[in-house]
Amino acid sequence: MGTGYHPQRDDPQNRTQTGARTAGGLTQRQEAFCLAFVETGNASEAYRRAYNAQNMSADAVNVEASRLVNNPKVSLRVAAPRTTGAELVAALTVR
């Protein structure tokens, strides 16, 4: 793989503090992505809400959103509200 710019890794606004993880091992932004994805059902829109994506092309947003959806921890977190109902969505918003 190349060493080019990667928005999640290289943009300081997209970084969380070292060690800042939720109980499920997700970063705060990954958690925000999960909540937005459950709310909207659209991975690209969820990515735009959770990450600093205003300078990214639509294709780049789609690629990054797809990567997040396919991340095992993220996909498990996203699947949980669908199987347990609104209670977990409400719990996510309390944090």
C-alpha positions, -999 to +999 in steps of 0.1 A: +000+000+000+011+036-007+020+061+019-005+087+006-029+108+026-055+088+045-082+110+061-088+089+092-051+085+099-036+118+088-061+145+095-055+158+130-092+167+133-101+130+128-079+118+156-090+109+191-068+110+221-046+080+225-064+053+244-098+071+240-119+040+233-154+031+242-162-001+261-165-020+228-130-009+217-143+016+193-129+052+189-153+080+198-157+087+161-164+051+153-191+051+180-205+083+165-205+066+130-224+036+144-251+058+160-255+079+128-256+048+107-283+033+128-302+066+126-299+072+089-293+037+074-267+054+051-230+047+057-218+077+037-241+101+055-230+085+088-194+090+078-200+127+070-216+132+104-189+114+124-158+125+106-144+157+091-153+150+055-162+183+039-130+183+018-134+148+007-149+137-026-181+116-026-161+086-038-136+090-010-164+093+016-180+061+001-147+042+003-141+052+040-177+045+050-174+011+034-142+004+053-159+013+086-190-008+079-167-038+072-146-033+104-156-062+126-160-041+158-181-015+139-203-041+122-210-058+155-219-025+171-242-015+143-259-049+143-266-047+181-292-019+179-310-037+151-314-068+172-320-052+206-342-023+196-344+013+206-330+008+241-295+004+228-298+034+205-310+054+235-280+041+255-256+052+228-269+088+230-263+091+267-225+089+264 
